[in-house]
Every structure is written in C-alpha cells, then in structure tokens.
Amino acid sequence: MSYDLVIIGTGPGGYVCAIRAAQLGLKVAVIEKRKTFGGTCLNIGCIPSKALLYASEKFEEAAHELKNFGVIVDAPKLDLPVMMKHKDDVVSANVGGVAYLFKKNKIDSFIGLGAITAPGKVSVTAEDGSRQELEAKNIVIATGSEVTPLPGVTIDEKTIVSSTGALALEAVPQNLVVVGAGVIGLELGSVWGRLGAKVTVVEFLDRILPGMDGEVAKQAQRIFEKQGFAFKLGHKVLGVEEKDGKATVTIEPAAGGDKITLEADKVLVSIGRRPVTEGLGLDVLGVAMERGRVIIDDHFATNVPGIYAIGDVVRGPMLAHKAEDEGVAVAEILAGQHGHVNYNVIPGVVYTSPEIATVGATEEDLKAKGIEYKVGKFPFTANGRARAMRQTNGFVKFLADAKTDQVLGVHIIGPVAGELIAEACVLMEFGGSSEDLARTCHAHPTLSEAVREAALGVEGRSIHI
C-alpha cells in the first residue's frame, strides 16, 4: 500500500496533521499502537484529567461554596465510581470522535507498532505479531511522550503511580505525596485534595511551576497552601519504600541536611515527560537526535529526506496544542503551502482552581535578555463579575516593550484563565500593543474586563484600581 503521507502516532499532533493533509488532497495513513486514537492526551492525559478536575470542583462547590449563594444542600457524598464513569465517557466520546474524523476524511488507520525500515517504508506490527508494509512519499513521527521515571523508584500504578494511575484510583487516599510541583502534579493533586486527600508536594527546586512567571507562581503557591496543600520545596527524594499498600517517602534538602520521611497511601511521580522514540528505527536510519529529541529544521524535516517530526518528540514545550499547530504546518508544507508556527505565541494553562494561564515572555525572561519593559496588572478583587462569582483570587499581568508598547507576555491567575488568555494570544499574533487592547470595548460585567484593565495599567490608566 502506497501513501503520500504516513503518520506514526495519533495524538493531537498526529491526528490533526492527518486531517489537514487529507483536506489538502493527500492520501494519508496513520499508525497507532493503542487500540483507540488520540494518544496520551485523549486517553490518559489532558481529557480525562480535565473531566476529573471539573467533577471534583463540583464536589468542592457543593460542600463549601453553594451556601454562600443562598443554596442550602445536604453535605455531598462522593460516588467515585460514577465520577470515574464520567471521565471514561468523556474519553470514549473524544477518541470515538477522532475515529469518525478519520473515516470522514478517508484516512486509513493501522493499529500496531510502527517502525521506519527505510526512507519511504514503514512497517506495522500488530498485537498478534503479524506485519504489514506501507510505502510513503513522506513520513511524520508524532509518537509523543511518556512519563519520566524517578531513578530508584518503581511505578506499579497501585501504590506508586504515574499520572496514568492517578487518573484511575479506586478510592480517595488519606495521604497523597506528589513528587514534582509542575503542571501535572498540581492538577492531579488538586483533584484528590478536593475529594479529601491530604496532599504534600515535594519539589527539588525552591519554587513551584518552573518556567512560569515568578510572581504568578508565588501567588499560586499561597492559594494552594490555603486550599490545604503542603509544600516541601528545595527537597529531593532519596527513595520510596512500599509495604502492604502503603508507602514511605524519604527526602532531604537539596542543599544537604537532615532526612525526612513522609507516610503516604499513594505516591504520584510527576517529574516530567520524555519523548517516545524507541523502536522506530531512527538509529539505524541515522536520524539526528539531541537529548532524546529528534532534531528538525524550520520545516519540521529531519536530516533524512522524507522524514519529519512534530510534537513532544521535537524541541519546544510538550503541549497538545503546540503539536496540533505543528501538525497543520507540516501538512501544509507537504502540500506545497507555507505552514508556520509562531513559538512566541503558544499559551500554557494549569487547570487548577484558580486556573493559571501564560503566553509569551515572563519578567525573568525579559530581564535575562536585557529588554526594557513596562508592567500592567489588575486584580480580580476589583472585577465586578469575579465578585459576583466569589472567585476573586489572582490577577492579570501584561508585559509590554517599554519603547514600542508591543505586548511581549501576558500572565493570568484567576477564574477561567485558560479561556481569557486567548484574547492575549490573538493580540500578540498580530504584534499588537497594550494600547490596542486597552482601547477595545469589552462587555460589562465580564471577567475579560480584567484583561483590558491590565492592558490599561501598562500606562498607569487602569480605571477600577
């Protein structure tokens, strides 16, 4: 069987690439090692975690918040199997949607392990060991990433779990130790914390959310601590011992000092993710790699003609929407168009409560580069809609070039920050200034007014503070 394009992996990067290529008239096939499409994101990542985050927020709201609105209900009871069914139903609907889109766009799909046996040739090994050979004018590697293991610690997905196991616990742990204060650890920690677990987060660095704006991270930590999180920052894990379904985590200060032991019902290891490239045959083909990632040029091409790569296996943030944009871009390039990704305008979101969203440069980035900038900031405590919702934690922060006023970064911690950041993304994609947004009329009362007020604040013109 011969194709214009064969894509290995059907996560957000792979399936979007396939659909866009098919729209452009290419004959496309995809290869997926799972029995369902969608990759980590749809099956055991973004989608199921958001289902549980939202469901646990509803539980928290019923338990503590509704009475403040004059809605009196009995103390809620948790039916965890039903909550998990909600998660599974959401996953099923999403992966089924991708399967439908493949059929709609006449994309052939093959279930099995894909490997590139030679330029233009891909083998698919099914679960029963049978093999099929495909020919392709072009091949895209979109195999995504997997959990980075913690040296010396065995993840059994029962007591010591990765994000996969943390999405499928059969009971709420009394004590949960989270190793890693990044996005995944904080999101899943907040799920189980809202449902009743005592959450302790251990982080090697002296801060949470590495890479995010420092002021936002500090505010987030204060809010999480009020919600019951305990943080052990600047500590490293020496080992985890599991016995009779319980775990003992031994830690010590990263700079040296006395050891501490933490007792836990469950330990979540969330220290990051690493690219999945093993078994693809890249070493035999001589595909250039660097620190586990595939090296690509500005057109997503590897050093081997006809082989491209996108998503978590290449440089840049490991984000589903970044992979999607790369998938669209490479499909358009292969169809003779001019696909492009602006890496300066890729948002990142932490789906805790409140949400945290960021796009562009942080203050730390600008200081390191010696770029002069102005700051505009507006708190949600001064926003009418946020007050009405009783969700006033956080703020919106604009960073604009001191000379040109071009917006270089926007950072939000507050209600639906993941939705509000889109306005900043559009502004930055068009090279807009803070004044451009400040002079744009926003509906009242809305949370988006806080974004406008922060833009006004760049020149000291905020109205409501």
C-alpha beads as a LAMMPS data file, in Angstrom:
LAMMPS data file: protein, C-alpha beads

465 atoms
464 bonds

1 atom types
1 bond types

-500.0 500.0 xlo xhi
-500.0 500.0 ylo yhi
-500.0 500.0 zlo zhi

Masses

1 110.0

Atoms # bond

1 1 1 0.000 0.000 0.000
2 1 1 1.357 3.362 -1.029
3 1 1 0.583 6.767 0.511
4 1 1 1.567 10.380 0.131
5 1 1 1.927 10.566 3.903
6 1 1 2.156 8.054 6.741
7 1 1 1.964 9.381 10.296
8 1 1 3.169 7.353 13.258
9 1 1 1.077 8.323 16.277
10 1 1 -2.463 9.690 16.534
11 1 1 -2.174 12.101 19.429
12 1 1 -3.221 15.731 18.864
13 1 1 -0.222 16.351 16.600
14 1 1 -0.638 13.202 14.548
15 1 1 -4.387 13.176 14.055
16 1 1 -4.580 16.889 13.269
17 1 1 -1.719 16.517 10.790
18 1 1 -3.564 13.626 9.129
19 1 1 -6.841 15.510 8.832
20 1 1 -5.236 18.664 7.441
21 1 1 -3.196 16.663 4.934
22 1 1 -6.326 14.826 3.786
23 1 1 -8.147 18.147 3.412
24 1 1 -5.340 19.245 1.111
25 1 1 -5.773 16.204 -1.121
26 1 1 -3.021 13.904 0.123
27 1 1 -3.543 10.160 0.523
28 1 1 -2.924 9.589 4.225
29 1 1 -2.479 6.684 6.622
30 1 1 -1.970 6.721 10.392
31 1 1 -0.423 4.139 12.691
32 1 1 -1.441 3.878 16.348
33 1 1 -0.076 1.470 18.966
34 1 1 -3.137 1.835 21.229
35 1 1 -6.494 0.304 20.432
36 1 1 -8.006 3.797 20.464
37 1 1 -6.858 7.007 18.794
38 1 1 -5.935 10.271 20.468
39 1 1 -2.616 9.457 22.099
40 1 1 -1.785 10.275 25.703
41 1 1 -3.832 13.480 25.639
42 1 1 -7.222 12.000 24.865
43 1 1 -6.750 8.622 26.555
44 1 1 -4.733 9.146 29.738
45 1 1 -3.806 12.828 29.863
46 1 1 -5.448 16.155 29.063
47 1 1 -9.016 14.998 28.553
48 1 1 -9.563 12.576 31.470
49 1 1 -7.727 14.885 33.875
50 1 1 -9.970 17.810 32.947
51 1 1 -13.034 15.625 33.429
52 1 1 -11.917 14.810 36.976
53 1 1 -10.811 18.372 37.689
54 1 1 -14.242 19.700 36.756
55 1 1 -16.096 16.956 38.617
56 1 1 -14.035 17.485 41.781
57 1 1 -14.680 21.235 41.554
58 1 1 -18.417 20.493 41.545
59 1 1 -17.965 18.369 44.686
60 1 1 -15.999 21.149 46.376
61 1 1 -18.601 23.702 45.344
62 1 1 -21.444 21.659 46.797
63 1 1 -19.536 21.086 50.022
64 1 1 -18.330 24.618 50.700
65 1 1 -19.471 27.275 48.234
66 1 1 -23.166 26.898 47.438
67 1 1 -24.245 28.061 50.901
68 1 1 -22.610 31.429 50.185
69 1 1 -25.073 31.891 47.320
70 1 1 -28.053 31.016 49.473
71 1 1 -28.256 27.485 48.113
72 1 1 -28.561 25.087 51.031
73 1 1 -27.925 21.420 50.357
74 1 1 -27.060 18.439 52.492
75 1 1 -23.369 17.567 52.796
76 1 1 -22.431 15.927 49.491
77 1 1 -21.417 12.297 49.310
78 1 1 -18.798 11.116 46.870
79 1 1 -19.697 8.358 44.439
80 1 1 -16.248 7.813 42.990
81 1 1 -17.263 5.070 40.527
82 1 1 -19.813 7.454 38.958
83 1 1 -17.206 10.216 38.785
84 1 1 -14.815 7.799 37.085
85 1 1 -17.558 6.758 34.677
86 1 1 -17.998 10.423 33.746
87 1 1 -14.274 10.568 32.990
88 1 1 -14.391 7.369 30.941
89 1 1 -17.453 8.556 28.999
90 1 1 -15.677 11.802 28.112
91 1 1 -12.621 9.875 26.930
92 1 1 -14.751 7.485 24.885
93 1 1 -16.588 10.330 23.174
94 1 1 -13.352 12.097 22.260
95 1 1 -11.439 9.086 20.932
96 1 1 -14.555 7.989 19.052
97 1 1 -14.697 11.442 17.535
98 1 1 -11.188 11.073 16.143
99 1 1 -12.090 7.694 14.622
100 1 1 -15.101 9.321 12.967
101 1 1 -12.945 12.140 11.573
102 1 1 -10.515 9.630 10.078
103 1 1 -13.360 7.896 8.255
104 1 1 -14.883 11.201 7.168
105 1 1 -11.576 12.314 5.655
106 1 1 -10.829 8.880 4.094
107 1 1 -7.714 8.332 6.209
108 1 1 -6.568 4.716 6.505
109 1 1 -5.686 3.594 10.030
110 1 1 -3.481 0.756 11.208
111 1 1 -3.309 -0.499 14.804
112 1 1 0.125 -1.703 15.844
113 1 1 3.710 -0.626 16.411
114 1 1 5.103 1.474 13.614
115 1 1 8.755 1.445 12.588
116 1 1 10.597 3.094 9.708
117 1 1 12.534 0.327 7.990
118 1 1 13.988 2.569 5.272
119 1 1 13.291 6.006 3.798
120 1 1 9.770 5.754 2.395
121 1 1 8.988 2.419 4.052
122 1 1 7.077 1.793 7.284
123 1 1 6.206 -1.500 8.937
124 1 1 3.242 -2.071 11.240
125 1 1 3.479 -4.913 13.738
126 1 1 0.101 -5.919 15.130
127 1 1 -0.537 -7.351 18.599
128 1 1 -0.587 -10.885 17.175
129 1 1 2.855 -10.389 15.621
130 1 1 1.687 -10.059 12.029
131 1 1 3.323 -7.328 9.937
132 1 1 2.234 -5.037 7.147
133 1 1 4.477 -2.913 4.976
134 1 1 3.480 0.564 3.855
135 1 1 5.161 2.823 1.336
136 1 1 5.112 6.583 1.807
137 1 1 6.451 9.585 -0.030
138 1 1 6.693 11.270 3.362
139 1 1 6.648 10.086 6.979
140 1 1 5.802 12.122 10.064
141 1 1 6.922 10.982 13.512
142 1 1 4.283 12.043 16.054
143 1 1 4.819 9.476 18.789
144 1 1 4.526 11.882 21.721
145 1 1 5.966 11.402 25.186
146 1 1 5.809 9.184 28.251
147 1 1 6.260 9.615 31.988
148 1 1 9.830 10.288 33.085
149 1 1 10.712 7.690 35.745
150 1 1 12.204 8.638 39.097
151 1 1 15.561 6.851 39.461
152 1 1 15.377 4.068 42.018
153 1 1 11.584 4.182 42.266
154 1 1 9.360 1.555 40.644
155 1 1 5.962 2.772 39.459
156 1 1 3.440 -0.038 39.991
157 1 1 0.330 2.104 39.236
158 1 1 -1.175 0.864 42.505
159 1 1 0.647 2.480 45.413
160 1 1 3.320 4.357 43.483
161 1 1 1.557 5.834 40.474
162 1 1 2.209 7.969 37.437
163 1 1 -0.401 10.338 36.045
164 1 1 -1.996 7.286 34.421
165 1 1 -2.591 5.553 37.739
166 1 1 -3.602 8.793 39.460
167 1 1 -6.488 9.084 36.988
168 1 1 -7.836 5.672 37.973
169 1 1 -7.574 5.371 41.754
170 1 1 -10.308 3.203 43.254
171 1 1 -10.535 5.204 46.480
172 1 1 -9.518 8.619 47.772
173 1 1 -6.143 8.308 49.501
174 1 1 -5.919 9.711 53.006
175 1 1 -2.385 10.963 52.357
176 1 1 -1.027 11.668 48.872
177 1 1 2.598 12.593 48.244
178 1 1 3.203 14.254 44.893
179 1 1 6.772 14.253 43.591
180 1 1 7.121 17.273 41.315
181 1 1 5.457 20.702 41.562
182 1 1 4.816 21.083 37.856
183 1 1 1.534 21.245 35.980
184 1 1 0.578 17.564 36.171
185 1 1 1.401 17.151 39.856
186 1 1 -0.545 20.237 40.879
187 1 1 -3.563 19.401 38.732
188 1 1 -3.916 15.811 39.906
189 1 1 -3.000 16.753 43.451
190 1 1 -5.837 19.266 43.435
191 1 1 -8.313 16.631 42.203
192 1 1 -7.653 14.302 45.110
193 1 1 -7.198 17.164 47.563
194 1 1 -10.694 18.432 46.812
195 1 1 -12.067 14.919 47.294
196 1 1 -10.493 14.609 50.747
197 1 1 -6.811 13.677 50.471
198 1 1 -4.094 15.458 52.422
199 1 1 -1.624 16.465 49.706
200 1 1 2.114 17.009 50.209
201 1 1 4.148 18.167 47.210
202 1 1 7.897 17.534 47.086
203 1 1 9.892 19.636 44.621
204 1 1 13.655 19.688 44.001
205 1 1 13.618 23.377 43.050
206 1 1 12.834 26.163 45.511
207 1 1 9.618 27.123 43.685
208 1 1 6.559 25.598 42.066
209 1 1 5.710 25.728 38.349
210 1 1 9.237 26.025 36.930
211 1 1 9.396 28.273 33.873
212 1 1 6.284 30.278 34.692
213 1 1 6.341 33.913 35.740
214 1 1 7.747 34.025 39.270
215 1 1 5.128 36.405 40.666
216 1 1 2.336 34.182 39.358
217 1 1 3.968 31.073 40.832
218 1 1 4.283 32.707 44.272
219 1 1 0.648 33.773 44.239
220 1 1 -0.395 30.284 43.150
221 1 1 1.574 28.678 45.972
222 1 1 -0.110 30.891 48.564
223 1 1 -3.543 29.990 47.191
224 1 1 -2.770 26.258 47.098
225 1 1 -1.496 26.352 50.673
226 1 1 -4.793 27.923 51.770
227 1 1 -6.520 25.045 49.981
228 1 1 -4.588 22.559 52.126
229 1 1 -1.503 21.750 50.050
230 1 1 1.757 21.280 51.963
231 1 1 4.948 22.013 50.025
232 1 1 8.415 20.626 50.606
233 1 1 10.372 22.830 48.196
234 1 1 14.111 22.501 47.696
235 1 1 13.967 18.801 48.618
236 1 1 14.987 15.691 46.730
237 1 1 13.536 12.198 47.006
238 1 1 16.058 9.619 48.203
239 1 1 13.731 6.656 47.911
240 1 1 10.231 5.267 48.214
241 1 1 9.505 2.059 50.114
242 1 1 6.218 0.262 49.529
243 1 1 4.790 -2.183 52.053
244 1 1 1.276 -3.554 52.487
245 1 1 -0.254 -0.975 50.168
246 1 1 1.396 1.982 51.926
247 1 1 4.492 3.985 51.062
248 1 1 7.265 5.724 52.959
249 1 1 8.968 8.550 51.072
250 1 1 12.420 9.604 52.267
251 1 1 13.506 13.113 51.327
252 1 1 16.272 15.533 52.250
253 1 1 17.048 19.180 51.463
254 1 1 18.605 19.541 48.010
255 1 1 21.367 21.636 49.563
256 1 1 22.037 18.961 52.179
257 1 1 20.595 18.404 55.634
258 1 1 18.556 16.048 57.760
259 1 1 16.432 13.384 56.141
260 1 1 12.649 13.464 56.489
261 1 1 10.184 10.615 55.997
262 1 1 6.653 11.096 54.692
263 1 1 3.982 8.426 55.077
264 1 1 1.521 8.067 52.205
265 1 1 -1.282 5.887 50.929
266 1 1 -0.333 6.847 47.378
267 1 1 2.719 8.459 45.800
268 1 1 2.327 10.288 42.493
269 1 1 5.545 10.581 40.475
270 1 1 5.217 13.591 38.170
271 1 1 8.705 14.899 37.445
272 1 1 8.150 15.421 33.736
273 1 1 7.832 13.576 30.457
274 1 1 10.298 12.247 27.879
275 1 1 9.984 11.675 24.118
276 1 1 8.914 8.254 22.820
277 1 1 11.272 7.253 20.002
278 1 1 12.379 3.734 20.937
279 1 1 11.611 1.069 18.377
280 1 1 11.068 3.483 15.490
281 1 1 14.329 2.534 13.805
282 1 1 15.726 6.062 13.925
283 1 1 19.205 4.983 14.996
284 1 1 19.552 2.616 12.038
285 1 1 18.366 5.318 9.635
286 1 1 20.800 7.835 11.134
287 1 1 18.126 10.333 12.174
288 1 1 19.898 13.032 14.201
289 1 1 18.884 13.243 17.862
290 1 1 19.737 15.510 20.767
291 1 1 18.976 14.656 24.393
292 1 1 16.313 12.177 23.318
293 1 1 14.558 14.538 20.919
294 1 1 14.515 14.401 17.130
295 1 1 16.358 17.321 15.541
296 1 1 14.321 19.145 12.891
297 1 1 14.792 22.233 10.730
298 1 1 12.382 25.147 10.330
299 1 1 10.203 22.978 8.078
300 1 1 9.980 20.085 10.583
301 1 1 12.285 17.950 8.424
302 1 1 14.887 15.635 9.929
303 1 1 18.299 15.134 8.354
304 1 1 16.899 12.095 6.492
305 1 1 14.924 13.130 3.382
306 1 1 11.202 12.399 3.571
307 1 1 11.113 12.010 7.363
308 1 1 9.551 14.737 9.511
309 1 1 8.755 15.035 13.210
310 1 1 6.361 17.085 15.356
311 1 1 5.051 17.401 18.888
312 1 1 6.667 16.117 22.062
313 1 1 9.477 14.332 20.205
314 1 1 10.920 17.653 18.962
315 1 1 12.039 20.932 20.551
316 1 1 9.652 23.229 22.330
317 1 1 7.059 22.789 25.058
318 1 1 5.317 19.431 25.399
319 1 1 1.820 20.770 24.804
320 1 1 -1.015 19.246 22.782
321 1 1 -1.925 22.499 21.039
322 1 1 1.696 23.135 20.073
323 1 1 1.724 19.683 18.451
324 1 1 -1.550 20.440 16.663
325 1 1 -0.156 23.642 15.159
326 1 1 2.961 21.795 14.052
327 1 1 0.792 19.073 12.513
328 1 1 -1.122 21.633 10.470
329 1 1 2.095 23.376 9.441
330 1 1 3.895 20.254 8.207
331 1 1 0.795 19.060 6.318
332 1 1 0.600 22.405 4.525
333 1 1 4.318 22.344 3.742
334 1 1 4.000 18.861 2.235
335 1 1 1.097 20.117 0.120
336 1 1 3.227 22.950 -1.259
337 1 1 1.951 25.666 1.031
338 1 1 3.760 27.728 3.665
339 1 1 2.953 26.236 7.058
340 1 1 4.369 28.105 10.030
341 1 1 4.242 28.079 13.842
342 1 1 4.877 31.173 15.936
343 1 1 6.587 29.710 19.004
344 1 1 6.426 33.047 20.802
345 1 1 2.640 32.775 20.999
346 1 1 1.966 29.322 22.429
347 1 1 -0.141 29.536 25.587
348 1 1 0.250 27.290 28.578
349 1 1 -2.512 26.553 31.083
350 1 1 -2.615 24.938 34.530
351 1 1 -6.171 23.719 35.181
352 1 1 -6.123 24.110 38.941
353 1 1 -8.593 26.318 40.795
354 1 1 -7.989 29.101 40.083
355 1 1 -6.583 28.423 36.642
356 1 1 -3.203 29.743 35.599
357 1 1 -2.523 30.770 32.001
358 1 1 0.510 32.272 30.347
359 1 1 1.721 33.277 26.891
360 1 1 4.969 34.841 25.763
361 1 1 7.839 36.074 27.896
362 1 1 7.983 36.179 31.684
363 1 1 9.585 39.001 33.628
364 1 1 12.539 36.703 34.267
365 1 1 12.929 36.116 30.511
366 1 1 12.920 39.835 29.729
367 1 1 15.392 40.675 32.483
368 1 1 17.754 37.930 31.300
369 1 1 17.650 39.351 27.757
370 1 1 18.071 42.936 28.906
371 1 1 14.775 44.041 27.349
372 1 1 13.209 47.140 28.884
373 1 1 9.530 46.615 29.634
374 1 1 6.507 48.034 31.397
375 1 1 4.070 46.115 33.595
376 1 1 0.306 46.471 33.799
377 1 1 -1.501 44.483 36.474
378 1 1 -5.112 44.204 37.586
379 1 1 -6.531 42.075 40.436
380 1 1 -9.740 40.072 40.156
381 1 1 -10.782 41.506 43.540
382 1 1 -11.610 44.701 41.609
383 1 1 -13.623 42.949 38.899
384 1 1 -17.413 43.063 39.294
385 1 1 -18.116 39.722 37.634
386 1 1 -15.449 37.954 39.707
387 1 1 -17.017 39.363 42.874
388 1 1 -20.443 38.137 41.777
389 1 1 -18.935 34.683 41.248
390 1 1 -16.975 34.767 44.534
391 1 1 -13.843 33.970 42.559
392 1 1 -11.564 36.922 43.265
393 1 1 -8.206 35.172 43.722
394 1 1 -5.493 36.224 41.290
395 1 1 -4.699 38.897 38.737
396 1 1 -3.929 39.659 35.091
397 1 1 -0.428 40.849 34.214
398 1 1 0.737 42.468 30.961
399 1 1 4.365 42.877 29.934
400 1 1 4.936 45.362 27.099
401 1 1 8.060 46.700 25.411
402 1 1 8.959 49.999 27.093
403 1 1 9.660 51.716 23.763
404 1 1 7.191 50.236 21.263
405 1 1 4.404 49.080 23.629
406 1 1 4.281 45.734 21.790
407 1 1 2.919 43.093 24.161
408 1 1 5.644 40.562 24.964
409 1 1 3.867 38.419 27.534
410 1 1 0.602 38.022 29.416
411 1 1 0.105 36.032 32.608
412 1 1 -3.198 35.306 34.333
413 1 1 -4.077 33.540 37.553
414 1 1 -7.797 33.587 38.171
415 1 1 -11.180 32.219 37.087
416 1 1 -11.245 30.682 33.566
417 1 1 -7.737 31.997 32.892
418 1 1 -7.366 29.341 30.197
419 1 1 -10.172 30.975 28.228
420 1 1 -9.131 34.569 28.922
421 1 1 -5.579 34.006 27.643
422 1 1 -6.883 33.512 24.086
423 1 1 -7.528 37.244 23.767
424 1 1 -3.870 37.915 24.565
425 1 1 -2.778 35.272 22.049
426 1 1 -4.717 36.942 19.230
427 1 1 -3.311 40.333 20.204
428 1 1 0.273 39.036 20.232
429 1 1 -0.133 37.064 16.994
430 1 1 -0.852 40.354 15.246
431 1 1 2.023 42.125 17.006
432 1 1 -0.423 44.254 18.976
433 1 1 0.310 46.814 21.661
434 1 1 -1.200 47.143 25.111
435 1 1 -2.981 50.262 23.858
436 1 1 -4.631 48.254 21.065
437 1 1 -6.367 46.102 23.646
438 1 1 -6.868 48.931 26.130
439 1 1 -8.897 50.856 23.532
440 1 1 -11.062 47.845 22.620
441 1 1 -14.525 47.908 24.190
442 1 1 -15.268 44.919 26.438
443 1 1 -18.707 43.817 27.616
444 1 1 -19.673 44.598 31.199
445 1 1 -19.717 42.855 33.570
446 1 1 -17.265 40.216 32.363
447 1 1 -14.044 38.667 33.572
448 1 1 -12.416 39.834 30.341
449 1 1 -12.629 43.396 31.637
450 1 1 -9.766 42.469 33.964
451 1 1 -7.646 41.752 30.896
452 1 1 -8.453 45.162 29.458
453 1 1 -7.758 46.857 32.785
454 1 1 -4.339 45.201 32.964
455 1 1 -3.596 46.466 29.458
456 1 1 -4.649 49.948 30.578
457 1 1 -2.343 49.541 33.549
458 1 1 0.753 49.407 31.339
459 1 1 0.462 53.175 31.049
460 1 1 -0.987 53.653 34.518
461 1 1 -4.523 54.131 33.203
462 1 1 -6.483 51.363 34.956
463 1 1 -9.900 52.706 35.906
464 1 1 -11.053 50.490 38.744
465 1 1 -7.975 50.456 40.989

Bonds

1 1 1 2
2 1 2 3
3 1 3 4
4 1 4 5
5 1 5 6
6 1 6 7
7 1 7 8
8 1 8 9
9 1 9 10
10 1 10 11
11 1 11 12
12 1 12 13
13 1 13 14
14 1 14 15
15 1 15 16
16 1 16 17
17 1 17 18
18 1 18 19
19 1 19 20
20 1 20 21
21 1 21 22
22 1 22 23
23 1 23 24
24 1 24 25
25 1 25 26
26 1 26 27
27 1 27 28
28 1 28 29
29 1 29 30
30 1 30 31
31 1 31 32
32 1 32 33
33 1 33 34
34 1 34 35
35 1 35 36
36 1 36 37
37 1 37 38
38 1 38 39
39 1 39 40
40 1 40 41
41 1 41 42
42 1 42 43
43 1 43 44
44 1 44 45
45 1 45 46
46 1 46 47
47 1 47 48
48 1 48 49
49 1 49 50
50 1 50 51
51 1 51 52
52 1 52 53
53 1 53 54
54 1 54 55
55 1 55 56
56 1 56 57
57 1 57 58
58 1 58 59
59 1 59 60
60 1 60 61
61 1 61 62
62 1 62 63
63 1 63 64
64 1 64 65
65 1 65 66
66 1 66 67
67 1 67 68
68 1 68 69
69 1 69 70
70 1 70 71
71 1 71 72
72 1 72 73
73 1 73 74
74 1 74 75
75 1 75 76
76 1 76 77
77 1 77 78
78 1 78 79
79 1 79 80
80 1 80 81
81 1 81 82
82 1 82 83
83 1 83 84
84 1 84 85
85 1 85 86
86 1 86 87
87 1 87 88
88 1 88 89
89 1 89 90
90 1 90 91
91 1 91 92
92 1 92 93
93 1 93 94
94 1 94 95
95 1 95 96
96 1 96 97
97 1 97 98
98 1 98 99
99 1 99 100
100 1 100 101
101 1 101 102
102 1 102 103
103 1 103 104
104 1 104 105
105 1 105 106
106 1 106 107
107 1 107 108
108 1 108 109
109 1 109 110
110 1 110 111
111 1 111 112
112 1 112 113
113 1 113 114
114 1 114 115
115 1 115 116
116 1 116 117
117 1 117 118
118 1 118 119
119 1 119 120
120 1 120 121
121 1 121 122
122 1 122 123
123 1 123 124
124 1 124 125
125 1 125 126
126 1 126 127
127 1 127 128
128 1 128 129
129 1 129 130
130 1 130 131
131 1 131 132
132 1 132 133
133 1 133 134
134 1 134 135
135 1 135 136
136 1 136 137
137 1 137 138
138 1 138 139
139 1 139 140
140 1 140 141
141 1 141 142
142 1 142 143
143 1 143 144
144 1 144 145
145 1 145 146
146 1 146 147
147 1 147 148
148 1 148 149
149 1 149 150
150 1 150 151
151 1 151 152
152 1 152 153
153 1 153 154
154 1 154 155
155 1 155 156
156 1 156 157
157 1 157 158
158 1 158 159
159 1 159 160
160 1 160 161
161 1 161 162
162 1 162 163
163 1 163 164
164 1 164 165
165 1 165 166
166 1 166 167
167 1 167 168
168 1 168 169
169 1 169 170
170 1 170 171
171 1 171 172
172 1 172 173
173 1 173 174
174 1 174 175
175 1 175 176
176 1 176 177
177 1 177 178
178 1 178 179
179 1 179 180
180 1 180 181
181 1 181 182
182 1 182 183
183 1 183 184
184 1 184 185
185 1 185 186
186 1 186 187
187 1 187 188
188 1 188 189
189 1 189 190
190 1 190 191
191 1 191 192
192 1 192 193
193 1 193 194
194 1 194 195
195 1 195 196
196 1 196 197
197 1 197 198
198 1 198 199
199 1 199 200
200 1 200 201
201 1 201 202
202 1 202 203
203 1 203 204
204 1 204 205
205 1 205 206
206 1 206 207
207 1 207 208
208 1 208 209
209 1 209 210
210 1 210 211
211 1 211 212
212 1 212 213
213 1 213 214
214 1 214 215
215 1 215 216
216 1 216 217
217 1 217 218
218 1 218 219
219 1 219 220
220 1 220 221
221 1 221 222
222 1 222 223
223 1 223 224
224 1 224 225
225 1 225 226
226 1 226 227
227 1 227 228
228 1 228 229
229 1 229 230
230 1 230 231
231 1 231 232
232 1 232 233
233 1 233 234
234 1 234 235
235 1 235 236
236 1 236 237
237 1 237 238
238 1 238 239
239 1 239 240
240 1 240 241
241 1 241 242
242 1 242 243
243 1 243 244
244 1 244 245
245 1 245 246
246 1 246 247
247 1 247 248
248 1 248 249
249 1 249 250
250 1 250 251
251 1 251 252
252 1 252 253
253 1 253 254
254 1 254 255
255 1 255 256
256 1 256 257
257 1 257 258
258 1 258 259
259 1 259 260
260 1 260 261
261 1 261 262
262 1 262 263
263 1 263 264
264 1 264 265
265 1 265 266
266 1 266 267
267 1 267 268
268 1 268 269
269 1 269 270
270 1 270 271
271 1 271 272
272 1 272 273
273 1 273 274
274 1 274 275
275 1 275 276
276 1 276 277
277 1 277 278
278 1 278 279
279 1 279 280
280 1 280 281
281 1 281 282
282 1 282 283
283 1 283 284
284 1 284 285
285 1 285 286
286 1 286 287
287 1 287 288
288 1 288 289
289 1 289 290
290 1 290 291
291 1 291 292
292 1 292 293
293 1 293 294
294 1 294 295
295 1 295 296
296 1 296 297
297 1 297 298
298 1 298 299
299 1 299 300
300 1 300 301
301 1 301 302
302 1 302 303
303 1 303 304
304 1 304 305
305 1 305 306
306 1 306 307
307 1 307 308
308 1 308 309
309 1 309 310
310 1 310 311
311 1 311 312
312 1 312 313
313 1 313 314
314 1 314 315
315 1 315 316
316 1 316 317
317 1 317 318
318 1 318 319
319 1 319 320
320 1 320 321
321 1 321 322
322 1 322 323
323 1 323 324
324 1 324 325
325 1 325 326
326 1 326 327
327 1 327 328
328 1 328 329
329 1 329 330
330 1 330 331
331 1 331 332
332 1 332 333
333 1 333 334
334 1 334 335
335 1 335 336
336 1 336 337
337 1 337 338
338 1 338 339
339 1 339 340
340 1 340 341
341 1 341 342
342 1 342 343
343 1 343 344
344 1 344 345
345 1 345 346
346 1 346 347
347 1 347 348
348 1 348 349
349 1 349 350
350 1 350 351
351 1 351 352
352 1 352 353
353 1 353 354
354 1 354 355
355 1 355 356
356 1 356 357
357 1 357 358
358 1 358 359
359 1 359 360
360 1 360 361
361 1 361 362
362 1 362 363
363 1 363 364
364 1 364 365
365 1 365 366
366 1 366 367
367 1 367 368
368 1 368 369
369 1 369 370
370 1 370 371
371 1 371 372
372 1 372 373
373 1 373 374
374 1 374 375
375 1 375 376
376 1 376 377
377 1 377 378
378 1 378 379
379 1 379 380
380 1 380 381
381 1 381 382
382 1 382 383
383 1 383 384
384 1 384 385
385 1 385 386
386 1 386 387
387 1 387 388
388 1 388 389
389 1 389 390
390 1 390 391
391 1 391 392
392 1 392 393
393 1 393 394
394 1 394 395
395 1 395 396
396 1 396 397
397 1 397 398
398 1 398 399
399 1 399 400
400 1 400 401
401 1 401 402
402 1 402 403
403 1 403 404
404 1 404 405
405 1 405 406
406 1 406 407
407 1 407 408
408 1 408 409
409 1 409 410
410 1 410 411
411 1 411 412
412 1 412 413
413 1 413 414
414 1 414 415
415 1 415 416
416 1 416 417
417 1 417 418
418 1 418 419
419 1 419 420
420 1 420 421
421 1 421 422
422 1 422 423
423 1 423 424
424 1 424 425
425 1 425 426
426 1 426 427
427 1 427 428
428 1 428 429
429 1 429 430
430 1 430 431
431 1 431 432
432 1 432 433
433 1 433 434
434 1 434 435
435 1 435 436
436 1 436 437
437 1 437 438
438 1 438 439
439 1 439 440
440 1 440 441
441 1 441 442
442 1 442 443
443 1 443 444
444 1 444 445
445 1 445 446
446 1 446 447
447 1 447 448
448 1 448 449
449 1 449 450
450 1 450 451
451 1 451 452
452 1 452 453
453 1 453 454
454 1 454 455
455 1 455 456
456 1 456 457
457 1 457 458
458 1 458 459
459 1 459 460
460 1 460 461
461 1 461 462
462 1 462 463
463 1 463 464
464 1 464 465
